[in-house]
Each structure stands twice: as C-alpha cells, then as structure tokens.
Amino acid sequence: MVLPISLTPDEQKQLRRQQRRAFGRVAERIHYVLLFARGYPIDQIATLYQVDERTVSTWLERFRASGLGGLDDLPRSGRPPVAGAAARAEAIRCLDSSPQPVGAQRTTWTRRLLGRHLTERFGCQLSKSSLIRLIALLGFVFRRPKLIVKAMPQATPAREAHRALVAAARALYPQAPHMYEDECDVQRLPVIRGQYQRVGQQREVATPGTNERQPIFGFLNVTTHQWHYWVTPRRRSVEFVACLHELYEAYPEGPIFLYLDNGSIHRSEITLRWLEHHPRYMVFYLPPYSGHKCNPVEKVWWALKQEVAANHLHVSLEGVQDAIHGFFASFSREAAQRLTARYVPAPRLRLWVATDQEQPEPLRTAA
C-alpha cells in the first residue's frame, strides 16, 4: 500500500515545470505523482494511462524515496552502443573535414564512406539506419554548402589612399550623383520561384522552344534614388558606353561618381578610352565578387525578375520588353529607397584614374 503524498504549492509548481520540460515516460511519471497528491486513486491513474497498477505504485514509491530524481530511468544492462565514444569522436572529426586526409579519393563524405571508415578503424558494423541516427545525434545535416570569397588581403597603403580619396570626394561634393551600375538579362525562360500550389500537385511552367534574352543596363543614383535604365539589343562595351553618354548628358554639371563591378565591358579598351574623354566621371571599381553585398542595383534586378519573369513564359521577346517597361513605369524613388534601404557601401574600392598618355583614337559607338 502506498502512503499518501502531500505536496506544498512550491513543490507542485516545480513538478509541473519539470513535467513541461521532461520527455516521454518521465513526464508521465510526474503526472502520476501530481494526480495521486490531488487524491486520485492508483487504479484510476493506471486506467487513465493504460498501465498496470504496480507500475504506478512503483514510481510513487521511488518518488517518496528519492524525490524527483527517482522518476528518471536507471542504467540498464544490455548491448552497449555499437559506436562508442572513440568512434563518435572520429565521426565528428571526419564530417568536419575532407575524406582525403584518411586516404579516400573523394571530396565529400557519404554515409557509406563514413561507415566503411569507422568499420576499418574501430571494427564497428553500422547499418544504414544506425548511421542516419548517429549523424543526426552528432548534430550534422545533409545540405548544400555556400560559396564565399576568400579573405581579402590586408589593405595596402594604396588601398587606404583610395578609400581616403573616396571619403574626401564625397565630402567635397555632397550633392554630386553617386551612380551604381549593373547589367542583367531577362530571359524568356521562366525564373522558377516558390509559390502556393495544391497539396499533392506540382504546377507545370512552359518553357520556350528557343530561349531569348533581353539585356538591360541600370544605374541607381543613391544620392536621390533616381533610377535610369536602358533596354539594349546586346550587352557589350558599345552599348555600355552609349548608356554612359546619355547619362553624361542627363547630369550636365559637376562630377559623376560611378561605381562598377569588375566585368570585362567595364574595363575594356573602348570603355577606358571613352572615359578618358569624359573626365567628369569619377570611376570606382567594387571589390571582386561583392556585387550582391555592395551593389544595390542587384536588388532591383531581383525585384524585376520576381515581378515579370517568375514562373511565367512570355510569348515573345517584345512581351518581355513590355513587361520591363511596365515594371519600371511604377518604380518610384520611394520604391527604390525602400528596396535598397539595407545597402551598405563597400569598405574597399579601387579608383580608376586616367593617365596622361597620347590621345587615343576617336571612339566609335553604336547608333
């Protein structure tokens, strides 16, 4: 016979708190104690949880003898884990590195490769399900890695001078336009993005028989959030220079700060010669592979493709052009400011400076 259990309000509060934190059978045993302390008979508790009355009595006696700790499972005898502590430590070391240091001619680990390595090293036989449980228990998941840019070398005196020059130029011309430029292609091939679909069904999106793409050059004035863009037949240096020429006329006075990535058309001979004849352009090149972090125009392209190309096939290239013009017809300065509000200027920029050399040949541009 189990003697009655009386709990103080603090003890009841502690038990209820532990019941919310505990898992499985431990939470159930705590509920035995709480119900019994409230006057529920043992047979009713056993019926409620569909267990034997002796089971309820055993755990009530353990609680009386050892308190809350008596409700935990005791160590059990039986077969020890197949993967011991040493094997688990080796699995962690392997999954955190490449298979090549252990002599495997692979670049990434698989379950089969890891299981074979642990068998050869420790003699433990792990089934597929055991490996899955072990990898999950060690805190690893199977997912794609991400590409990152290698750490930039420490800033040289020249780079420090360039950054100082940028800061001085902005202080000297606070109202000057600061133009970030980028170009992209909007293809007839739909951009596949997530969307709502019926459960058990997957929407099908048609693709063109022959893909076509529409190049766009875009310039964002981060001083006033004014947006300029040109839809061109191709994406070459001559088209880029033509856009620069029209932008040059749109801002007829004072310097124009131009921020570019390291694309080939931005550094081509045609572009550099044209820039030498238009000294009001102050050109800064962004760090390599930093466009998505340093160039706010990238966010404009993302919004454009989401609006006009996501999961939609245009019947013709003219339809793509109409959609582009329709999107930018309502692309106000306020919309540009909201879209690029989290933009952070690049900490390192490289300045292109025209050199005093012999006069280049006259530049030829497309009409």
Secondary structure as GFF3:
##gff-version 3
##sequence-region A 1 367
A	DSSP	alpha_helix	9	21	.	.	.	ID=ss1
A	DSSP	alpha_helix	24	37	.	.	.	ID=ss2
A	DSSP	alpha_helix	42	49	.	.	.	ID=ss3
A	DSSP	alpha_helix	53	66	.	.	.	ID=ss4
A	DSSP	three_ten_helix	67	71	.	.	.	ID=ss5
A	DSSP	alpha_helix	85	95	.	.	.	ID=ss6
A	DSSP	three_ten_helix	100	102	.	.	.	ID=ss7
A	DSSP	alpha_helix	111	122	.	.	.	ID=ss8
A	DSSP	alpha_helix	128	137	.	.	.	ID=ss9
A	DSSP	alpha_helix	157	172	.	.	.	ID=ss10
A	DSSP	beta_strand	178	187	.	.	.	ID=ss11
A	DSSP	beta_strand	213	221	.	.	.	ID=ss12
A	DSSP	beta_strand	226	231	.	.	.	ID=ss13
A	DSSP	alpha_helix	237	250	.	.	.	ID=ss14
A	DSSP	beta_strand	256	260	.	.	.	ID=ss15
A	DSSP	alpha_helix	264	267	.	.	.	ID=ss16
A	DSSP	alpha_helix	269	276	.	.	.	ID=ss17
A	DSSP	beta_strand	281	285	.	.	.	ID=ss18
A	DSSP	alpha_helix	291	294	.	.	.	ID=ss19
A	DSSP	alpha_helix	297	308	.	.	.	ID=ss20
A	DSSP	alpha_helix	317	329	.	.	.	ID=ss21
A	DSSP	alpha_helix	333	339	.	.	.	ID=ss22
A	DSSP	beta_strand	350	352	.	.	.	ID=ss23
###
